[in-house]
Amino acid sequence: MKKLLPLIALLTSVAVNAQTPYTTTADANHPGGKILNGIVTKYALSNDTAFKWYAMNKNAYKPDSSVLNSMEASKGKYQFVLFGGSWCEDTQFILPKFFMLQELAGVADKDISFFAVDRAKQTIGGITAAFKITNVPTIIVMKDGKEVGRVVEYGKTGKWDKELSELMP
């Protein structure tokens, strides 16, 4: 029994720390909507019926072949840090398309960190301040732990995906 006690304590600790790393609150501005805050994955959006916009916008996206080729050629070389608000129409439009591009290009989930923000564009742990996030969605391209560049909202030209591909020569 004495040998099992440390093992039980360890397993309990792991189970407690494995809890969902984000919070969910009701979106007062959209009945039935939810606001996520914290570290999330695309599956938090795709597996929840409150986010019907996710599948609709993802499936409607057909990336330009040059954008897809650039993403495919760059997989494994870059990491992506995403900031978005489940309440934000721009996020609802762009991030599902980013995830479609990710899947088509074969970019690993481990190369993507996704932070959901509240309406004040804050997230658990103050990550938005560290990355100087002012608008969402923001897609940051990283290489070797350093920022290569970022696309904020629709980008400077309105073609967020083309601008994203240009950050990965």
C-alpha angles and dihedrals in degrees: 000000000000090000092051095052096073090046092051090048090051093049091047090050091051092048092050092048092047092067118122109291093217141059129231124210132175114263104235091195094055118040109228091015126121135210115216121202125186138022109346139163131220086259091067085064101035095048097048121082090210087074101057088147090069098069093036095055095038094053093045093059120100107177122218110257093239091054092048092046091051092050092047092050091049100047113127092018098077139041126210129218112195129194120189144148121232085212094053120098092208090053090047090054102041109032097058087053091049089054091049089052090048092052096045091049093047095239109166120245088232089067092062129075114187122194119190115209133203124236090277087057091245128131138193111287097018095269092147091062092050090054094038094236114183102157136029141259096040120171113195120195114211132189124184090350095305130107113252094182145301142236114217118201108317093347127239095298101035090250101102094171094052091048090049092053091050089060089063106057 
